[in-house]
Amino acid sequence: MHALESPDRQRGFSLIELLIVVAIIGTLAAIALPNFFESKQAAHNASAISSLRLIHSAETSYRVSNAQFGDLTALGNAGLLSSQQFAGGQHSNYTFVIQPATLSDTFYEVTATPNVAPWCYYYMNASGVIRSNMGSAADASSPPINY
């Protein structure tokens, strides 16, 4: 035993000190986690919008070469969609569908449906205007996005 140590003093943390540390960590987690999930949702939404713009560019290029718009498979086979995930219509936690009944030489419609609710739903047609709706499917009457 060292001369400076008292015989009844034990080393380590008390239960109260550990509980205070756990409470502080819990409070920090309660503050940080909602911001993390909001940031993650915003990133997926931005990726979905970017993907819709990519699809519109691919559709425009495909129409120039083939005199009509194509579905995701045709766009992928033509090398106009760089991501292999688009072949199955999945990208960034969204499912993209080009409505086959709307494909023609002058028109197409594409929807982006989130795989996790309650994220934003998106719609775009041959005009290239992206429309969104929170909580349910977007369509041609949904408000356009602001960016």
C-alpha positions in Angstrom: 0.0 0.0 0.0 1.2 3.5 -0.9 1.6 6.1 1.8 -0.9 8.4 0.0 -3.8 5.9 -0.3 -6.3 5.5 2.5 -7.1 1.9 3.4 -10.8 2.3 2.9 -10.7 4.0 -0.5 -11.4 1.6 -3.5 -10.5 2.3 -7.1 -13.2 2.4 -9.9 -16.5 4.2 -10.6 -19.4 4.4 -8.3 -22.9 3.3 -9.5 -24.0 6.9 -9.5 -21.2 8.0 -11.8 -22.0 5.2 -14.2 -25.7 6.1 -14.2 -24.8 9.7 -15.0 -22.7 8.7 -17.9 -25.4 6.4 -19.3 -28.0 9.2 -18.9 -25.7 11.7 -20.8 -25.2 9.2 -23.6 -28.9 8.4 -23.8 -29.7 12.1 -24.0 -27.2 12.7 -26.8 -28.6 9.7 -28.7 -32.1 11.0 -28.4 -31.0 14.3 -29.9 -28.8 12.8 -32.7 -30.9 9.9 -34.0 -33.9 11.9 -35.3 -31.5 14.2 -37.2 -29.7 11.2 -38.6 -32.9 9.6 -39.9 -34.1 12.9 -41.4 -30.7 13.3 -43.2 -30.9 9.8 -44.5 -34.4 10.4 -45.8 -33.4 13.6 -47.5 -30.5 11.8 -49.1 -32.7 9.1 -50.5 -35.2 11.7 -51.8 -32.5 13.6 -53.5 -31.2 10.4 -55.1 -34.7 9.6 -56.3 -35.0 13.0 -57.9 -31.6 12.6 -59.5 -32.6 9.2 -60.8 -35.8 10.6 -62.4 -33.7 13.2 -64.2 -31.4 10.5 -65.4 -34.4 8.5 -66.7 -35.7 11.6 -68.5 -32.4 12.1 -70.2 -32.2 8.4 -71.1 -35.8 8.5 -72.5 -35.0 11.6 -74.6 -31.9 9.9 -76.0 -33.8 6.6 -76.6 -36.6 8.4 -78.5 -34.0 10.1 -80.8 -32.6 6.7 -81.8 -35.8 4.6 -81.8 -38.7 7.1 -82.6 -40.5 6.1 -79.3 -39.9 6.0 -75.6 -38.7 2.8 -73.9 -39.1 1.0 -70.6 -36.3 0.5 -68.1 -35.1 -2.7 -69.7 -34.9 -1.1 -73.1 -33.1 1.9 -71.7 -30.6 -0.3 -69.9 -30.0 -2.5 -73.0 -29.4 0.6 -75.0 -26.7 1.6 -72.5 -28.5 4.7 -71.4 -28.8 3.9 -67.7 -25.5 3.4 -66.1 -26.7 1.7 -63.0 -27.5 -2.0 -63.1 -29.9 -1.6 -60.3 -32.3 0.2 -62.7 -32.7 -3.1 -64.6 -34.9 -4.3 -61.8 -36.4 -0.9 -61.1 -34.7 -0.5 -57.7 -32.4 2.3 -56.7 -31.8 4.2 -53.4 -34.7 2.6 -51.5 -37.1 3.5 -54.3 -38.9 1.4 -56.9 -39.1 3.0 -60.4 -41.7 2.0 -62.9 -42.3 3.2 -66.4 -45.9 2.6 -67.0 -46.1 0.3 -70.1 -49.6 1.4 -71.1 -48.3 5.0 -71.4 -45.3 4.3 -73.7 -45.7 5.8 -77.1 -43.7 7.9 -79.6 -44.8 11.1 -77.7 -45.5 10.1 -74.1 -44.3 8.1 -71.1 -45.0 8.2 -67.3 -42.6 7.0 -64.6 -43.3 6.7 -60.9 -40.9 6.4 -57.9 -42.4 4.6 -55.0 -40.5 4.5 -51.7 -39.7 1.0 -50.3 -39.9 2.5 -46.8 -42.9 4.6 -45.8 -43.7 7.5 -45.1 -41.2 8.9 -47.6 -42.1 11.1 -50.6 -43.6 9.6 -53.8 -42.6 11.0 -57.2 -44.1 11.1 -60.7 -42.7 12.4 -64.0 -43.9 12.2 -67.6 -42.5 13.2 -70.9 -42.6 16.9 -70.0 -39.7 16.2 -67.5 -41.6 18.0 -64.7 -41.1 16.0 -61.5 -44.1 16.0 -59.2 -44.2 14.8 -55.6 -46.7 13.7 -52.9 -46.0 12.9 -49.3 -47.6 9.7 -48.0 -49.4 8.5 -51.2 -48.8 8.0 -54.8 -48.0 11.1 -56.9 -49.6 11.7 -60.3 -49.9 14.4 -62.9 -52.0 16.5 -60.6 -49.5 16.5 -57.8 -47.5 19.7 -57.1 -44.1 20.0 -58.9 -41.0 19.9 -56.8 -39.3 23.3 -56.1 -35.8 22.4 -57.1 
